[in-house]
């Protein structure tokens, strides 16, 4: 006899049945009372998706292997300061605004100015990064030849087959613009080297989402005419308020410290085996976990896809929170390629959200993965000394942490061509646009896809 638990939003229903077969083995049949969607992973992707599905009236269970929700979104506190150990901010897009209202977090929102500048450390000092075509021509970050090259970009060809992001940006704008500005900004999103990232795997998708075709300049000029992008925002107690609120909303659907060990195809969909022996029958299964874990779950059913996912690289970043009297205004700065610094970039939490004297440095990534093996005090010394070199101000380290993000490098080649078994879906930061806005967008898209899928099953 095998016991199976069918999980509904309000209760656990134990269903068991014994059916004799020719060899005397026991089989399990579940009464299909309602469609159930299983989500492996209670990070921000799984929570966003769970919220969207429940909002649409669907039945969901979320398994999270650890004792907390949110994944890379983690807010900590030190002497009254909010320390973000993952994403530092999100933007108040219409999707984010709607989610905040649905969760009742309006009063906890902290907005940043939409007019804060981003800087790049290049040729020995901080220079304002040009974030629109007008700023591009006025910036001292780029030589005059790069500004002329900017105009000529409209005449250049679109993406070439198997072209790297680095090669694409240099061909479009020249080496100077790439190394001092475009490369650090784009590579900084992933902690990666753009020369090891394929346009098809990463940048092309972002261009399509923004409605940008062959010419980046033409597309950016058109977007600039629509005004500035949504303002940066957070919460009074940090971005961690978001997974906390989602966790409360989804409390009856969430199973913490529940490790999914395996999944098997069944006549009714998929059978999920959770550590401890619990088995759950689901009509659809969403993998909202890291690529390595997702690979382990589908290896028997889809070995080629599992092999691709298993080989995907993640960049590990060291995060150093620092206290300083620098009183710097802006979003922060990136470090230009060619500068002999270990720091990849620094966020000015001080001016962003009024977190007095707080600055957050990011080190490591693909540039120097060995740095992550150094003792915390060594990383702190590097971060604070380089902050002084760049800004002229002393800083004191108050916390060191580490995080991992998908690299979107050559190991993603072939990802867009994969095929998954019927009833298996993916919603994770290795499958779509990074950042909180990107995770919300993918969750909304997939929730509609799952709704249509379940309707076809009826």
N, C-alpha and C positions, 0 to 999 in steps of 0.2 A: 504494500500500500504506500503510495506517495502522497504527501500532503502539499497542496498548492494554495497560496493565498492570493485571492483576487482583490486588489486594492481599489476602493472607491474613495471619493473625496471625504466621506464621513465615517467610514468604518472599514475594518478588515473583515472580509467574508471568506471563511474557510470552506473550500469546495473540494471534495474528493470523490473519486469514483474508481471502482475496480472492474477492469474488463479483462477477461481471460483471453489469452492468445494461444496459439498452437504450442508455444514453448513454455507456457506457464508464467511468462513475464507479466508485470503489471503496467498498464498504461493509465494516463490521466486525461480526463476530458473535463473541460471547464464549461459551465453554463455561461453562454455569452449574454450577460445581462446588459452590458453597455460597452461601447468601444473604449479602450484604454490605451493611452500613449505613454510609453516609458521614456524617460530622459536620463541618460547616464552622465552625471556631472552637475553639481550645484554651483558652478561658477556663474559669472555674470551672464554668459550666453544662455545657459540652461535656465536661469531664473527669468530672464527676459522672455524666453520662449514659453516657459510654464505660465507666466502671467498672461501672455497673449492667448494661449490656448484656453485657459480657464475663463478668460474674459469672453471668449467665443462659445462658452458652454461645453467645452470638451473635458473629459476625465483624464487626469494626469497623475503620474507618480515620478518623483525626482529622487534619484539615488546619489548621495554625495559621500565619497569615501572618507573625508575628514570630519572633524567636529565643528566646522564652521562653513558658512556659505560665502560666496563672492569671488572665489578664486584669486586672481591677481589684484582685484580691488580690495585694498586693505588699508584702513585708517588707524593709526596709533596716536598716542598723545604723550607729550613731554612738557612739563612745566607750563601747562595751559596752551601749548602749541599743537596744532594738528599736523601729524607727520603722515603724508601719503606714501605708502610703500609700493605703489603701483602707479596707475594713471594719476596725473596731477590735477586734471581738470576735464570737464566736458564742455560742450557748447549748447546754448539754449536754442536748439533747433525746434521746429514745431513738434517733432516726435518726442524729444526730451521734455518739452513743456507739457505735452499731453500726459506722459508717464508720471511726471511730478504731480500733476493734478489728480490723477487716478489714485496715487499713493498718499495723497494728502500732505505733501511735503512742502507746500508753497511757502510756509512761514519760516522754513529752515534754509531756504535758498540764499546763497551769497553770490552776488554778481560782480564780475570784474569789468573794468572799463573796456569798451570795444575799440579804444584808440591807443592801447599800449603797443609799443614798438617791440619788434624782435631784433636781436643783434647777432652778428657773427664776429668771432674773434679772428681777425685776418691781418697779416703783416704787422703784428705787434700791438694791435689795439682793437677795441670794440667798435664795430661799424654797423650802422642801421641797415637791416636787411630790407631790400625792396620787395614789398608784397603786392604791388600792383604795377601796371605799365608806367604810370607817371613817376613813381618812386624809382623805378628801374633806371630811368634816364637821369635822375637827379642824384643817385647814390654815389658815394665815394668808394663803395666797396668794389666797383668794377671799373676797369680801364675803358677809355673811349672806344677802343676797338670792339669790346664786348657789347657796348651799346649799339654799335652799328650792326653787329652780328645778330642782335636781338631783332632788328627790323628785317633782316634777311631770312629769319627763321620761317616766315610765312611761305617762302619759296622752296623750302626743303621738303624732301619726301617724308612720307609717314613711316610707321614702324616697319623695320625689316625683319625677315624671318630669323628667329633665334638671336635677336639683338639684345644686348644687356642694357640695363637702365643707364649705366655709366656711359656706354658707347652711344646710346640714343641721345642723352643730354649733351654730351660733348659735340656730337654731330650737329645738333640743333643750335647750340649756344656758344660753343667754343670751350677750350680747356680752362680758361681763367674763370669764367662764370660757373663752370662745373665745380672746380676745386674749392673756390672761395665761398660759394653760396648754394647752388642747386644740389650738389652731391651731399654735403653735410645735412641739409634740411631733409632731403628724402631718405637718405640712409639712416638718419637719426630716428625716424619713425619705427624702424625695425632693429636698430643696433647693428645694421649690416653694411657691407661694402656694395654699393650699387653696381660695381663691375662684376659681382657674383650674383646678381639678380636679373632674371629675364623679364623683359617688358611684358611679354605675353602672360607671365604668371602673376604679375603684381600691378605695374603702372597702367597697363592697358585697361584693366578693370576699373581703376579709379577714373581714367579719362572717359570711359564710356558712361560711368555714373554721372559725371559732370557735363556730359554732352559735348566733350571736346573731341574733334576729329583729327585730321592730319596735322593741323597747326596748333601748337600749344599757345602761341602768342594770340592768335585770333580768338581762341576759346577763352583765354584769360581776360582779354580785353572785353569780350562780350559779358563775362561774369562780373567784371568790375563795374560795368554799367548798371548792374542790378543792385549796387551798394555793397557795403561791408558784410562779411559773413557774420553769423550769429555770435553774440558775445560769449566769452568764457564764463563758466559758472561752476559752483560747487555747493556744499552745504556747510552750515556752521560747525558741524562736527566731522566734516570731511565726506568724501565720496562713499565711505562705508555706510552712510545712512541709506544708500540706495539698496544694496543687497539685504540690509537689515529689515527695511520696510517690505521688500519683496518676500523675504523669509516669513515675516509675520502674516502677510497676505496669503501665502501659499503653505502655511504651517501644516495643514492636514494632508498636504500632498508630498511633503518633504520627508525623506528618511536619511538622517545624518549617520555618519560612521557605518555606512552600508556599502561595502565593496562588491561591485558586480564582478563575478568571477568568469562567467561565460554566458553565451547566448546560443540558442538552438532554434532552427526553423521548425515550425509545427504547422498542423493543418489550419489552425486558427490565427496564425501570424508568427510570433516569436515568443520563445520561452526564455525568460531571464533568470539566471541562477545567481542568487546573492549569497555572500559569505555567511555561513551558518546553516545553509541548506534550504533556505526559503526559495521557492520558485514562483515566478509571477508570469502569467500569460498576458501578452500585450498584442494589440493589433498593429501597432507601428512602434518603432524604436528609434530614438534620436541619440546620436553620439555627440554629446556636448562636453567632451573631455579632451585632454591632450592627444596628439597624434599617436604617440606610442601606445597609450592605453586603448585607443580606438582600434589600432592595428591588432592588438592581442585578442580583441573580442570578435573580429571578423576573419581571423586567419584561416579557419577551416572552411568557411563559406566563400570567401573571396581572397584567395592567397596573393594574387598579383597586387590588388589594391592594398592589402595589408603590408606587403613588402615595401611599397612606395611610402606609405605612411610611417612605417618603422624607420625609414632612412631620413625622414625630414629632420632638418637641423633646427635647434632652438638656440637663440643667443641668450647668454646669461649676463645680466647687468648688475653692477654694484651701485647701490644708492646711498649717498652720503648726505644726511641732513646736517646743515651747518647753521650756526648763529653768528650774525655779523651786524656791525653798526654801519654797514655800507650805505644804506638808504637808497638803493638803486631802484629806478623806475623802469618798468617794461615787463614783457612776458618772460624774458630770459635771454640766453645766448647759446648758439651752437659754435663749435670749434671748426674752423676751416681745415680742409685736407692740406697736409703738408706742415701744419703746425706741430711742433714737438711737445704735445701734451697728451696725457692719458685721458683727461676729461673729454667726454663727447659733447656734453652740454650741461647747462645749469638753468633751473627754473627759479624765477623770482617770486616765491610765495609771498614775500613781504608786500610787494605792490599789487600782486594779483588779487589776493583775498584778505589783505590786512593782517597777515600772520607775522607780527612784528619781528623783524630781524631774521626771518627764516629764508634760507636758500637751499635748494636741493640739487646736488651734482650727480651726474650719471657717468659711470666709467665702465670699461670692459667692452662687452659685446664682441662682435667679430674682429674688431680692431686689435684687441689683446685679450683673448679668453683666459690666458694664464693669470691675469691680474686677479681673477676671482678666487684663486687659491691662496692669495696673500692673506696674512692676518688682518683683522679689522683695523688695528692701529696703524698699519702701513697704508692701507687704503685711505684712512682718514687723513693721514699726513700728506699723501699725494693730493687729495681733493682740496684741502685747505691751502696748501702752498700754491697750487695752481690757481685757485680762486684769487689769492693775493697777487699773483703775477698778472692775471688778466684785469682785475678791477682796481688794484692798488689798495685793497682793504684787507685787514686781518679777519679770519674766521675761525670758529671753534667747532669741531665735530661734536654732535650730540647723539648721533645714531648711525649705524651701518646696517643695511639689509641687502638682500639679493632677490632678484626676480628673473623669470625666464619669459621670453617672447619668441614667437615663430620668426625664423630668419627670412623666409620667402626668398631663398637663394636657389641655386641650381637644383637642389634636392626637391624642389616643387615642380620640376619639369615633368610634364605628363599628367599633372594633377587634374587639369580641366577635361581630360579624356577618360577619366575613370568611370566605371559603372558599378553601382551598388545593387545588392539583391533587393527584390521587391520588399517594401516595408521598412527598409533601413534608410535613415536620413542623417545628415551631419549639420550641426550648428555650433561652430567652435572658432576660435581665433586663428586656427590654421586653415580654415575653409573660406574665409571672407575678409572683408575690410576690417582692419584693426580699430581699436578705440571704442569708446562707449557708444558713440553715434552709429558706428558700423555694426556693432553687436545688436543694437535695437533694430536697425534696418533689416538685418538678416533674419532676426526672430520674427518680425512682422511678415516678411515674405514667406518664410517657412510655415508659419501658422496657417496662412491661407492655403498653401500647398497641402498641408496635412488635412485640413478640413475637406478639401476636394478629394483627397485620397480616401478618407473614411467614407465619404458619400458614395464613392464608386464601389466600395466593398458591400454596401447594403443592397 
